[in-house]
Each structure stands twice: as C-alpha cells, then as structure tokens.
Amino acid sequence: MENNNNFDFEKWSRLANTDPEAFEQHRAQVINDFIQDLPEERQQRIRCLQWRVDGIRRTSKTPMAACIEISRMMWDSVKGENGLLNALYHLQSVTGYTPVENDDDFNISFPTKSATILTFPKLDLIN
C-alpha cells in the first residue's frame, strides 16, 4: 500500500470505513512485512508482542478500550517492575555511571573510566 516513510492516513481510514476486512488483511500484511525485515534474532520476540496486542484488540469491547489497554501495556514495559527504567537504574547502580546530558536531550553519553595496568614478575613454576 505504501512504504513506512509515507503513511497515508486518509487512504487507510477510507479502507477501514469501506472495507474493514481488506483493511485488516492489509494491516496484518504490513505488520508481517515489518517483522520480516527485522534481524532474525528479534523476530520471535516482536511476533509474541504483536500476538499480545492482537489478543487485546480481539477481546476488548471497543477500539478505545483496546487502545487504553495497549497503552497500559506499553507504560508497564517502561515503568513496571521489570521495565526499562528499572533496568537503567540497575545498570547505573552496578556501573556507577551517572548519565551526562549533552545539548541534545536524546543523546546521553557515559563517561569513560581509566585504569592502571599492573605488571607482575614472571614466576618460574617449572624447576
């Protein structure tokens, strides 16, 4: 229908309103094509995530209820017990790094550590 960089909302909206079955077929195909383009080691995890999203869409009473539940799932993956924020806090506590923000808010770098290399005398273990 179109590539990922040129999403035509009006075309998709018309299709959803005039032919919901064709809309769902095209939606599934675009999602499948996207997953197929991912590195192989990531595909299974994304398929599982899409399966969860599709399950929520199928079992929700309204599209808005599905949207709210999917949004909750997304926020839980960021802020939940095993979410991204906890992983970042853990990484920070283990490494001792404190992020240093650059001019660009999205570009965070970690300071580098240096170490002294020690030399040891050779041991003659064979006598």
Backbone as a ProteinNet text record, in pm:
[ID]
protein_1_A
[PRIMARY]
MENNNNFDFEKWSRLANTDPEAFEQHRAQVINDFIQDLPEERQQRIRCLQWRVDGIRRTSKTPMAACIEISRMMWDSVKGENGLLNALYHLQSVTGYTPVENDDDFNISFPTKSATILTFPKLDLIN
[TERTIARY]
82	0	86.3	186.7	285.4	400.3	513.4	625.7	611.1	695.9	684.9	706.7	778	808.6	699.6	600.2	498.3	359.9	325.7	198.1	85.1	-12.6	-126.4	-248.4	-266.3	-373.7	-510	-532.3	-663.2	-696	-596.4	-619	-656.4	-582.5	-612.7	-749.4	-781.9	-911.4	-1026.2	-1012.9	-1116.1	-1132.3	-1019.5	-1024.9	-1094.1	-1061.7	-1124.3	-1275.4	-1317.3	-1459.9	-1535.9	-1469.5	-1540.7	-1526.7	-1413.2	-1389.2	-1304.1	-1368	-1292.8	-1213	-1265.8	-1193.6	-1064	-1069.7	-949.5	-851.5	-905.8	-820.6	-740.4	-809	-740.8	-637.7	-668.5	-571.9	-447.5	-468.1	-354.3	-275.5	-345.6	-279.7	-190.4	-245.2	-167.9	-47.2	-64.2	45.8	156.8	120.9	221.2	298.6	227.3	293.1	386.4	338.1	420.5	544.6	527.7	642.4	744.2	695.1	784.5	865.7	797	864.7	965.6	929.1	1020.5	1148.2	1139.1	1255.8	1348.5	1304.8	1387.6	1496.3	1604.3	1703.1	1634.9	1677.6	1613.1	1604.6	1709.4	1710	1606.4	1548.7	1446.6	1304.6	1290.5	1158.6	1064.5	1111.8	1023.8	966.1	1050	1002.1	896.9	918.2	822.2	693.4	704.8	583	500	568.2	498	429.7	499.6	440.4	318.5	329	215.7	99.5	130	25.3	-51.1	22.9	-42.1	-130	-77.8	-154	-280.2	-267.1	-384.2	-486.5	-438.9	-530	-608.1	-540.9	-609.2	-712.6	-676.3	-770.4	-892.7	-870.4	-980.6	-1074.8	-1018.5	-1101.3	-1156.5	-1113.8	-1164.2	-1303	-1384.6	-1522.1	-1528.6	-1434.8	-1434.1	-1290.2	-1273.5	-1138.6	-1069.5	-1143.8	-1084.3	-1037	-1113.6	-1071.4	-942.4	-932.5	-810	-693	-716.1	-609.7	-559.2	-650.4	-612.3	-532.7	-576.7	-506.6	-369.1	-358.4	-227.6	-135.1	-189.8	-110.4	-60.9	-147.2	-105.7	7.4	-5.1	97.6	230.7	224.6	345.7	409	327.3	382.1	437.3	375.7	426.9	564.7	586	717.3	823.4	781.8	876.2	890	776.9	779.5	749.6	713.6	675.5	793.1	762.7	863.3	984.9	963.2	1073.9	1091.7	1055.9	1057.2	1192	1191.6	1312.4	1374.9	1294.2	1351	1424.3	1365.6	1434	1563.6	1563	1685	1792.9	1754.1	1851.5	1903.8	1815.3	1859.7	1955.5	1924	2011.4	2148.1	2147.7	2273.2	2354.8	2287.4	2356.2	2416.1	2343.1	2394	2509.5	2504.6	2609.7	2737.6	2723.2	2841	2892.6	2806.5	2846.3	2843	2798.1	2791.9	2671.7	2691.5	2582.1	2572.9	2458	2448.1	2479.7	2550.3	2581.3	2504.6	2413.6	2333.2	2410.8	2400.8	2460.4	2355.8	2388.8	2293.3	2165.6	2179	2065	2008.3	1882.9	1822.8	1818.7	1823.8	1813.5	1949.6	2055.2	2189.4	2256.6	2252.4	2311.8	2436.1	2546.6	2670.3	2717.7	2794.3	2850.4	2998.8	3048.6	3191.4	3273.3	3393.2	3478.8	3561.5	3594.5	3678.8	3817.9	3917.6	4053.4	4103.4	4202.5	4256.5	4407.7	4473.8	4617.8	4644.2	4732.5	4766.5	4887.1	4871.5	4978.2	5061.4	5190.5	5277.1	5326.4	5334.5	5379.7	5504.4	5595.6	5714.5	5674.6	5749.8	5724	5762.3	5681.7	5710.8	5764.9	5870.1	5925.2	5865.5	5760	5690.6	5749	5835.6	5895.9	6040.4	6076	6213.9	6275.8
-119.3	0	125.5	133	240.1	199.5	269.2	233.1	299.2	258	305.9	455.3	517.6	659.4	747.5	688.1	765.9	711.7	713.7	660.7	752.9	698.9	776.2	747.1	829.7	808.3	807.2	900.7	911.1	783.1	726.4	602.8	488.5	476	369.8	392.4	515.6	547.9	511.6	549.3	514.4	363.1	291.6	146.2	85.4	135	83.7	107.8	220.9	254.1	183.4	158.4	98.6	-53.2	-104.6	-249	-295.3	-309.7	-346.8	-475.9	-570.4	-697.5	-675.6	-597.3	-566.5	-484.9	-394.5	-315.5	-408.5	-504.9	-597.7	-682.5	-723.7	-801.2	-717.6	-594.3	-506.3	-473.8	-449.3	-419	-535.3	-655.9	-775.6	-792.9	-765.4	-780.4	-679.1	-553.5	-450.6	-486.5	-533.8	-574.1	-691.7	-789.8	-907.3	-868.4	-780.3	-734	-663.1	-581.2	-509.9	-608.9	-709	-809	-887.5	-921.5	-995.9	-916.8	-784.1	-700	-683.9	-728.2	-718	-825.1	-803.6	-911.4	-1036.3	-1150.7	-1277	-1299.1	-1257.4	-1280.4	-1196.5	-1096.1	-1012.5	-1049.7	-1125.2	-1151.3	-1224.1	-1327.1	-1405.5	-1319.5	-1238	-1153	-1054	-996	-899.7	-970.9	-1092.7	-1168.6	-1195.5	-1228.9	-1252.5	-1124.7	-1013	-885.2	-854.7	-875.8	-849.9	-943.2	-1066.3	-1160.9	-1108.4	-1051.5	-993.3	-874.4	-788.1	-670.2	-715	-810.7	-860.2	-923.7	-992.7	-1051.4	-944.4	-837.9	-727.3	-665.1	-645.1	-587.4	-677	-810.2	-904.6	-910.2	-901.4	-923.2	-794.7	-680.3	-554	-524.7	-461.1	-431.8	-321.5	-227.2	-116.4	-89.4	-24.7	13.8	104	192.5	279.7	198.4	98.6	12.5	-61.7	-106.5	-173.8	-77	44.5	145.2	173.4	186.4	213.3	96.4	-25.1	-143	-159.2	-135.4	-144.1	-34.9	82.4	191	153.4	91.8	44.7	-57.3	-146.7	-247.9	-181.2	-79.3	-8.1	61.7	133.3	204.3	106.9	-8.9	-108.9	-157.9	-166.6	-210.1	-103.3	20.5	127.7	145.8	156.1	192.8	78	-38.8	-150.4	-212.3	-313.3	-379	-427	-485.3	-532.3	-443.8	-316.1	-225.9	-162.9	-82.4	-15.6	72.7	151.4	240.5	163.5	55.3	-24.7	-84	-126.3	-180.5	-72.9	48.4	157.4	195.3	201.1	231.3	123.4	-1.5	-111.3	-98.6	-72	-54.9	59.3	167.8	282.2	245	170	134.3	34.2	-55.5	-155.9	-93.6	-3.9	53.2	177.9	243.6	368.5	486.8	463.6	573	661.3	789	884.3	945.3	935.5	989.9	1139.5	1181	1322.3	1366.6	1460.8	1505.1	1602.8	1583.6	1675.4	1778.8	1861.6	1962.5	1897.7	1786.2	1714.7	1625	1645.8	1570.7	1421.3	1380.4	1238.9	1171.8	1246.9	1190.8	1190.3	1079.1	1066.9	980.8	1029.2	952	924.1	819	782	816.9	868.5	900	771.5	781.2	663.4	652.2	531.1	505.7	469.3	504.1	463	371.5	294.1	200.2	195.5	165	145.3	-2.5	-31	-169.6	-208	-313	-360.3	-465.6	-463.2	-566.4	-653.5	-781.2	-875.6	-946.6	-978.6	-1051.2	-1192.4	-1245.8	-1383.2	-1478.9	-1578.6	-1682.9	-1804.3	-1858	-1980.1	-2097.3	-2154.6	-2262.9	-2398.8	-2405.6	-2533.7	-2533.3	-2621.1	-2630.2	-2760.4
0	0	0	87.9	89.5	178.7	163.7	248.6	384.8	479.5	617.1	631	536.8	547.1	487.8	425.9	357.7	392.2	519.3	565.8	521.6	452.8	403.5	492.3	594.9	691.4	623.1	531.6	464.9	387.8	319.8	243.8	338.1	449.7	546.3	610.7	639.8	700.7	605.8	478.9	380.5	370.3	365.4	354.5	476.9	595.3	718.5	716.9	664.8	662.2	551.7	438.7	325.2	317.7	364.6	354.9	474	592	712.2	698.6	623.7	605.7	527.1	420.2	342.4	427.5	508.8	598.4	689.8	751.8	843.1	769.7	647.9	569.7	539.3	497.5	466.6	593.3	702.7	830.4	871	865.3	902.6	810.2	680.4	585.3	611.8	641.3	669.4	796.4	898	1022.8	997.7	923.1	892.5	812	714.3	634.8	723.2	816.1	907.8	991.4	1046.7	1130	1046.4	923.6	835.6	806.2	807.5	778.7	898.9	1016.4	1136.5	1134.3	1210.2	1223.5	1280.1	1231.9	1268	1418.6	1492.3	1637.3	1711.2	1647.1	1711.6	1670.3	1562.5	1505.7	1601.1	1668.7	1755.5	1868.1	1928.9	2038.5	1989.7	1872.1	1817.9	1776.3	1724.1	1691	1816.9	1926.1	2052.9	2102.4	2090.5	2129.8	2043	1912.2	1823.4	1854.5	1891.6	1930.7	2051.6	2150.1	2268.9	2230.4	2144.7	2100.5	2027	1936.9	1863.2	1957.6	2060.6	2158.8	2233.8	2270.6	2337.8	2244.8	2119.3	2022.9	2005.3	2001.4	1981	2100.3	2222.3	2341.1	2402.5	2353.7	2408.4	2352.7	2435.8	2393.9	2289.5	2294.1	2198.7	2154	2039.4	1997.9	2101.2	2165.9	2267.4	2387.4	2428.3	2539.6	2502.5	2377.3	2331.3	2334.6	2288.1	2286.5	2428.2	2522.5	2661.6	2719.2	2693.4	2745.8	2683.3	2553.8	2486.7	2540.1	2564.7	2622.9	2761.9	2842.4	2976.1	2964.9	2869.9	2849.5	2813	2727	2687.1	2807.6	2885.1	3001.5	3104.6	3118.9	3211.2	3166.9	3035.6	2987	3011.2	3033.2	3063.5	3214.2	3284.3	3426.2	3521.6	3470.2	3556.1	3629.7	3708.6	3793.3	3713.8	3598.5	3514.1	3391.7	3405.1	3291.6	3262.6	3158.4	3111.1	3218.3	3289.7	3391.1	3499.9	3547.8	3649.9	3595.6	3470.5	3410.9	3402.8	3366.8	3358.6	3497	3597.3	3733.6	3784	3754.1	3794.6	3727.7	3597.9	3524.4	3584.8	3618.4	3678.3	3813.3	3895.1	4027.7	4019.1	3921.3	3906.3	3850.8	3754.6	3689.4	3758.7	3835.9	3899.4	3805.8	3683.2	3586.3	3614.4	3598.5	3602.7	3464.3	3398.9	3263.8	3262.4	3160	3140.1	3016.9	3034	2921	2834.9	2704	2608.1	2569	2472.1	2425.4	2374.5	2307.5	2254.1	2363.4	2404.4	2514.6	2489.3	2361.8	2330.6	2320.7	2334	2320.2	2457	2524.3	2657	2645.9	2699.3	2694.3	2835.8	2850.6	2978.8	2979.4	3091.3	3096.7	3089.5	3036	3028.1	3155.5	3191.8	3308	3259	3338.2	3304.7	3415.4	3382.9	3481.2	3468.5	3577.3	3577.4	3552.9	3459.8	3428.6	3513.6	3589.1	3677.2	3606	3628.4	3573.3	3689.2	3664.9	3765.8	3713.6	3804.1	3759	3716.4	3620.3	3573.8	3686.3	3703.3	3800.4	3728.6	3779.9	3720.7	3796.1	3739.7	3807.8	3773.6	3676.5	3638.4	3687	3778.8	3831	3795.5
[MASK]
+++++++++++++++++++++++++++++++++++++++++++++++++++++++++++++++++++++++++++++++++++++++++++++++++++++++++++++++++++++++++++++++

